[in-house]
Amino acid sequence: MKFHLDRGVLADAVSWATRTLPVRPAMPILQGVRIVASPSGELQLSTFDYEVSAQITIAAEVEQAGEVLVQGRMLSDIVRALPHKTVSVALNGTKLDVTCGSAAFSLATLPVEEYPQLPEMPPVAGTVQADLFAEAISQVTVAASKDDTLPLLTGVRVEIVGEKMTLMATDRYRLAMRELTWQPSRPDLEITALVRGRTLQEVARSLSGGGSVQIALSEESGANLIGFEAGGRRTTSTLVDGDYPPVRRLFPAQSPIAAVIATAPLIEAVKRVSLVAERNTPVRLSFVDGGVTLEAGAGDDAQASEAIEAQLDGEELVVGYNSGFLLDGLGALGTDFARLTFTDSIKPSVMSGQESLEGAVDGDYKYLIMPMRI
């Protein structure tokens, strides 16, 4: 096997293919990246850890076709460190030679015949605009749990009913939900899946080039694989097993109190005031007609307060939030104004976006946050 290509192209491909490699794999061979050079001038790089697979196809000047398995993270580190010139890669016996300018490396290879076969992609369920899907993922995964002892809550629930796709995630303290329109393979399609939040975040990072992404998902009962493909990059992942809690019912049917605040000033105020907030203590928001006062700290401890403008509809109230959870929701809105609705000071609040002070509410994204006891 022997091929040549630009260092930048190879570095991007190797970095993307190895991004999900496990730090402590069940078997040493799963640390490898499989490289296949075809006579047609295509280079295919693949990784697989029995849960998540990644495969990318790029163009290269293939002098001699072949395949090899080499330690993925080492190859990624080496390629990133090479000068910005053409890279030549050649299999020489049991070694993989990598040369670029005056730099030369020789890497030990792994037994490619022992590497597991990548899973086949499920049937394509439909396509969605890549930047829209990436935005939805970033908005929802902020609320997914990072606690691996609760694997069910580390997932994002994906509900598909015809042209409507809904993504939901919760860690028990907040809940994010985003609805978007996509193009299903058929209009009566109905599928539900629980996808790892980390996998979706990795998929979102690879969707910066625009265009559309194909989502592959089987309708068969018991199917446990989802796939994403865009721009020559393909990812599959096993699904999280279990019954997701019925979180939709957490959104209140009616909220008699609403406040609209400019998003950027509110974010900056929360950041400043929370500097004196002790761990697990709330930032308090006191809403009155025409404004909101943010406070943190009490007694002999450091204290901070800041007042900003707000439009209040309903009775005055005081509510406390975890500052990190509040900032996550505000940062995910992507609108100039944030609309917060309340039932009272101890029940869940719901955040959504508005483009202007008097504009329509963006109902596609909702972020529910549980208040803290003041």
C-alpha positions as CSV (number, residue, x, y, z in Angstrom):
1,M,0.0,0.0,0.0
2,K,1.2,3.5,-0.9
3,F,-0.5,6.8,-1.2
4,H,0.1,10.6,-1.2
5,L,-2.1,13.5,-0.1
6,D,-2.0,16.9,1.5
7,R,-1.1,17.0,5.1
8,G,-4.1,19.2,6.1
9,V,-6.6,16.8,4.4
10,L,-5.1,13.8,6.0
11,A,-4.9,15.4,9.5
12,D,-8.6,16.4,9.3
13,A,-9.6,12.9,8.3
14,V,-7.5,11.1,10.9
15,S,-8.6,13.4,13.6
16,W,-12.3,12.9,12.7
17,A,-12.0,9.1,12.4
18,T,-10.2,8.7,15.8
19,R,-12.2,11.2,17.8
20,T,-14.4,8.5,19.4
21,L,-11.6,6.0,20.1
22,P,-11.9,4.7,23.7
23,V,-9.2,5.7,26.1
24,R,-9.2,2.2,27.7
25,P,-10.6,-0.1,25.1
26,A,-11.9,-3.6,25.9
27,M,-9.3,-5.0,23.5
28,P,-6.0,-3.3,22.4
29,I,-6.9,-3.8,18.7
30,L,-9.8,-1.3,19.2
31,Q,-7.3,1.5,19.5
32,G,-6.6,1.1,15.8
33,V,-7.7,3.0,12.7
34,R,-8.2,0.9,9.6
35,I,-6.9,2.6,6.4
36,V,-8.0,1.2,3.0
37,A,-6.5,2.7,-0.2
38,S,-8.4,1.8,-3.3
39,P,-7.2,1.9,-7.0
40,S,-10.0,4.4,-7.7
41,G,-8.1,7.0,-5.7
42,E,-10.2,6.9,-2.6
43,L,-8.8,6.6,1.0
44,Q,-11.1,5.2,3.6
45,L,-10.4,5.5,7.4
46,S,-12.5,3.6,9.9
47,T,-12.8,3.1,13.7
48,F,-15.1,0.9,15.8
49,D,-15.4,0.1,19.5
50,Y,-18.5,-2.2,19.2
51,E,-20.8,0.8,20.2
52,V,-19.8,3.7,17.9
53,S,-18.3,3.4,14.4
54,A,-16.8,6.2,12.3
55,Q,-15.9,6.0,8.6
56,I,-14.6,8.8,6.4
57,T,-13.8,8.7,2.7
58,I,-11.4,11.2,1.0
59,A,-9.5,11.5,-2.3
60,A,-5.8,10.6,-2.5
61,E,-3.2,9.8,-5.0
62,V,-3.1,6.0,-4.6
63,E,0.1,4.5,-6.0
64,Q,-0.5,1.1,-4.6
65,A,-3.8,-0.2,-3.2
66,G,-4.0,-2.0,0.1
67,E,-5.1,-1.9,3.8
68,V,-3.5,-1.5,7.1
69,L,-4.4,-1.1,10.8
70,V,-2.4,1.3,12.9
71,Q,-2.6,2.8,16.4
72,G,-5.1,5.7,15.9
73,R,-4.2,8.3,18.4
74,M,-0.5,8.0,17.7
75,L,-1.1,8.5,14.0
76,S,-3.3,11.5,14.7
77,D,-0.7,13.1,16.9
78,I,2.0,12.5,14.3
79,V,0.0,13.8,11.3
80,R,-1.0,17.0,13.2
81,A,2.7,17.7,14.0
82,L,3.9,17.3,10.3
83,P,4.9,20.3,8.2
84,H,2.3,21.7,5.7
85,K,3.5,19.6,2.8
86,T,2.5,16.5,0.9
87,V,2.5,13.4,3.0
88,S,3.6,10.0,1.7
89,V,2.4,6.9,3.4
90,A,3.7,3.4,2.5
91,L,3.3,-0.1,4.1
92,N,6.7,-1.6,4.4
93,G,6.4,-5.2,5.8
94,T,5.0,-4.8,9.3
95,K,5.7,-1.1,9.5
96,L,3.8,1.9,8.2
97,D,6.2,4.6,6.9
98,V,5.0,8.2,7.1
99,T,7.1,10.9,5.4
100,C,6.5,14.6,5.0
101,G,9.4,16.9,3.9
102,S,12.4,15.9,6.0
103,A,10.2,14.3,8.7
104,A,9.9,10.5,8.7
105,F,8.1,8.1,11.1
106,S,7.8,4.3,11.1
107,L,4.7,2.9,13.0
108,A,4.1,-0.6,14.0
109,T,0.9,-2.1,12.5
110,L,-1.8,-4.2,14.1
111,P,-3.3,-7.4,12.7
112,V,-5.9,-6.0,10.3
113,E,-7.5,-9.4,9.9
114,E,-8.5,-9.4,13.6
115,Y,-10.3,-6.0,13.4
116,P,-14.1,-6.3,13.7
117,Q,-16.3,-5.5,10.7
118,L,-18.1,-2.2,10.9
119,P,-21.9,-2.6,11.2
120,E,-24.1,-2.0,8.1
121,M,-26.0,1.2,8.0
122,P,-29.7,0.8,8.8
123,P,-32.3,1.9,6.2
124,V,-32.3,5.7,5.5
125,A,-35.3,7.2,7.4
126,G,-34.9,10.7,6.0
127,T,-32.7,13.8,5.6
128,V,-32.4,17.0,7.5
129,Q,-30.6,20.3,6.9
130,A,-27.2,19.8,8.5
131,D,-26.9,23.2,10.2
132,L,-30.4,23.0,11.6
133,F,-29.8,19.5,13.0
134,A,-26.5,20.6,14.5
135,E,-28.2,23.6,16.2
136,A,-30.9,21.4,17.6
137,I,-28.4,18.9,19.0
138,S,-26.4,21.7,20.7
139,Q,-29.6,23.1,22.3
140,V,-30.8,19.8,23.7
141,T,-27.6,18.1,24.8
142,V,-26.9,20.8,27.4
143,A,-29.6,19.1,29.5
144,A,-28.4,15.5,29.0
145,S,-26.9,13.9,32.1
146,K,-23.1,13.4,32.3
147,D,-23.5,10.8,35.0
148,D,-22.7,7.4,33.4
149,T,-24.3,5.6,36.4
150,L,-27.6,6.8,35.0
151,P,-27.1,5.7,31.3
152,L,-30.8,6.3,30.4
153,L,-30.5,10.0,31.2
154,T,-27.2,10.4,29.2
155,G,-29.3,9.8,26.1
156,V,-31.4,12.1,23.9
157,R,-34.9,10.9,23.0
158,V,-35.6,11.3,19.3
159,E,-39.2,11.2,18.3
160,I,-40.2,11.2,14.6
161,V,-43.8,11.6,13.5
162,G,-44.0,12.3,9.7
163,E,-42.2,15.6,9.0
164,K,-41.7,16.6,12.7
165,M,-38.7,15.5,14.6
166,T,-38.5,16.2,18.4
167,L,-35.3,15.9,20.5
168,M,-35.5,15.8,24.3
169,A,-33.0,15.5,27.1
170,T,-33.1,15.8,30.9
171,D,-30.8,15.2,33.9
172,R,-33.7,15.5,36.4
173,Y,-32.9,19.2,37.1
174,R,-33.7,20.7,33.7
175,L,-35.3,19.5,30.5
176,A,-34.6,20.7,26.9
177,M,-36.9,20.1,24.0
178,R,-36.4,21.1,20.4
179,E,-38.8,20.5,17.5
180,L,-37.7,20.8,13.8
181,T,-39.0,19.9,10.4
182,W,-37.2,17.3,8.3
183,Q,-37.7,15.2,5.1
184,P,-38.8,11.7,6.1
185,S,-38.5,8.8,3.6
186,R,-42.3,8.5,3.7
187,P,-45.0,10.8,5.2
188,D,-46.4,8.3,7.7
189,L,-43.1,7.5,9.3
190,E,-43.1,7.1,13.1
191,I,-40.0,6.1,15.0
192,T,-38.7,6.6,18.5
193,A,-35.0,6.2,19.5
194,L,-32.8,7.0,22.5
195,V,-29.4,8.1,21.3
196,R,-26.3,8.8,23.3
197,G,-25.8,12.5,23.9
198,R,-22.1,12.3,23.4
199,T,-22.6,10.6,20.0
200,L,-24.9,13.3,18.8
201,Q,-22.5,16.0,20.0
202,E,-19.7,14.4,17.9
203,V,-22.1,14.2,14.9
204,A,-22.9,17.9,15.3
205,R,-19.2,18.9,15.3
206,S,-18.8,17.2,11.9
207,L,-21.8,19.1,10.3
208,S,-20.2,22.5,9.8
209,G,-20.0,22.2,6.0
210,G,-23.8,22.8,5.5
211,G,-25.8,20.6,3.1
212,S,-27.9,17.8,4.5
213,V,-27.4,14.8,6.7
214,Q,-29.0,11.4,6.1
215,I,-30.4,9.7,9.3
216,A,-30.6,5.9,9.1
217,L,-32.9,4.2,11.6
218,S,-34.7,0.9,11.4
219,E,-38.4,0.8,12.1
220,E,-38.2,-2.9,13.3
221,S,-39.0,-3.6,16.9
222,G,-35.8,-4.2,18.9
223,A,-33.5,-2.4,16.4
224,N,-30.6,-0.9,18.3
225,L,-28.6,1.1,15.7
226,I,-28.8,4.6,14.3
227,G,-26.6,6.0,11.5
228,F,-25.7,9.5,10.3
229,E,-24.0,10.3,6.9
230,A,-22.9,13.6,5.4
231,G,-20.1,14.8,3.3
232,G,-18.3,11.4,3.0
233,R,-18.5,10.9,6.8
234,R,-20.5,8.1,8.3
235,T,-21.2,7.4,12.0
236,T,-23.2,4.6,13.5
237,S,-24.1,4.1,17.2
238,T,-25.9,1.5,19.2
239,L,-29.0,3.0,21.0
240,V,-29.4,3.3,24.7
241,D,-31.6,0.6,26.0
242,G,-34.5,1.4,28.4
243,D,-37.8,3.3,28.7
244,Y,-37.3,7.0,28.8
245,P,-39.4,8.8,31.5
246,P,-42.5,10.7,30.2
247,V,-40.9,14.1,30.4
248,R,-43.3,16.0,28.2
249,R,-45.9,16.2,31.0
250,L,-43.4,18.3,33.0
251,F,-44.2,21.3,30.9
252,P,-47.0,23.2,32.7
253,A,-50.3,23.6,30.8
254,Q,-50.6,27.2,31.9
255,S,-48.2,29.8,33.3
256,P,-49.8,33.0,34.6
257,I,-46.5,34.9,35.0
258,A,-44.2,35.8,32.2
259,A,-41.0,37.9,32.0
260,V,-39.1,39.0,28.8
261,I,-35.5,40.1,29.2
262,A,-32.7,40.9,26.7
263,T,-30.6,37.7,26.6
264,A,-27.1,39.1,26.4
265,P,-27.4,41.5,29.4
266,L,-29.0,38.7,31.4
267,I,-26.2,36.3,30.6
268,E,-23.5,38.9,31.6
269,A,-25.4,39.8,34.8
270,V,-25.7,36.1,35.8
271,K,-22.0,35.5,35.2
272,R,-21.1,38.5,37.4
273,V,-23.4,37.9,40.3
274,S,-22.6,34.1,40.4
275,L,-19.0,34.9,41.1
276,V,-19.9,35.1,44.8
277,A,-22.3,32.2,44.8
278,E,-21.2,29.2,46.9
279,R,-21.5,25.8,45.4
280,N,-25.1,24.5,45.4
281,T,-26.4,27.9,46.3
282,P,-28.8,29.8,44.0
283,V,-28.7,33.0,42.1
284,R,-31.9,34.8,43.1
285,L,-34.0,36.7,40.6
286,S,-36.5,39.2,42.0
287,F,-39.0,40.2,39.3
288,V,-40.9,43.5,39.5
289,D,-42.7,45.6,37.0
290,G,-40.0,47.0,34.6
291,G,-37.0,45.1,35.9
292,V,-35.3,42.1,37.6
293,T,-32.7,42.2,40.3
294,L,-30.1,39.4,40.5
295,E,-28.6,38.6,43.9
296,A,-26.2,36.0,45.3
297,G,-24.5,35.4,48.7
298,A,-26.0,36.1,52.1
299,G,-25.0,36.9,55.7
300,D,-21.3,37.3,56.4
301,D,-20.4,35.8,53.0
302,A,-19.6,37.8,49.9
303,Q,-22.6,39.3,48.3
304,A,-23.5,40.7,44.8
305,S,-26.5,42.2,43.2
306,E,-27.3,43.7,39.8
307,A,-30.6,45.2,38.3
308,I,-31.5,45.0,34.6
309,E,-34.6,45.9,32.6
310,A,-37.3,43.3,32.2
311,Q,-40.9,43.3,31.1
312,L,-43.2,41.5,33.5
313,D,-46.7,40.2,32.9
314,G,-48.3,39.0,36.1
315,E,-47.6,39.2,39.8
316,E,-44.1,39.9,41.2
317,L,-42.1,36.9,42.4
318,V,-38.6,35.8,43.6
319,V,-37.1,32.7,42.2
320,G,-33.7,31.0,42.6
321,Y,-31.7,29.0,40.1
322,N,-28.5,27.1,39.7
323,S,-26.4,29.6,37.8
324,G,-24.8,27.0,35.5
325,F,-28.1,25.5,34.5
326,L,-29.6,29.0,33.9
327,L,-26.6,30.0,31.7
328,D,-26.9,26.8,29.7
329,G,-30.5,27.5,28.9
330,L,-29.8,31.2,28.0
331,G,-26.8,30.3,25.9
332,A,-28.9,27.7,23.9
333,L,-31.7,30.1,23.0
334,G,-29.9,31.9,20.1
335,T,-32.4,34.8,20.3
336,D,-32.1,38.5,21.3
337,F,-34.7,38.1,24.1
338,A,-35.4,35.4,26.6
339,R,-39.0,34.7,27.8
340,L,-39.4,33.0,31.2
341,T,-42.8,31.7,32.3
342,F,-43.7,30.8,35.8
343,T,-46.5,29.1,37.7
344,D,-45.0,30.2,41.0
345,S,-41.6,30.4,42.6
346,I,-41.2,26.7,43.5
347,K,-42.6,25.0,40.4
348,P,-40.6,24.5,37.1
349,S,-40.0,27.6,35.0
350,V,-39.9,27.4,31.2
351,M,-37.6,29.4,29.0
352,S,-38.1,30.1,25.3
353,G,-36.8,32.7,22.8
354,Q,-38.1,35.9,21.2
355,E,-36.5,37.9,18.5
356,S,-37.9,41.2,19.8
357,L,-39.5,42.5,23.0
358,E,-43.0,42.3,21.6
359,G,-42.2,39.6,19.0
360,A,-43.7,36.2,18.7
361,V,-42.5,33.4,21.0
362,D,-40.2,30.8,19.3
363,G,-42.0,27.7,20.2
364,D,-39.5,25.3,18.6
365,Y,-37.2,25.3,21.6
366,K,-38.2,25.0,25.3
367,Y,-35.9,24.8,28.3
368,L,-37.5,23.8,31.6
369,I,-35.5,24.5,34.8
370,M,-36.3,23.5,38.3
371,P,-35.9,26.4,40.9
372,M,-33.7,26.0,43.9
373,R,-35.0,26.6,47.5
374,I,-34.1,30.1,48.6
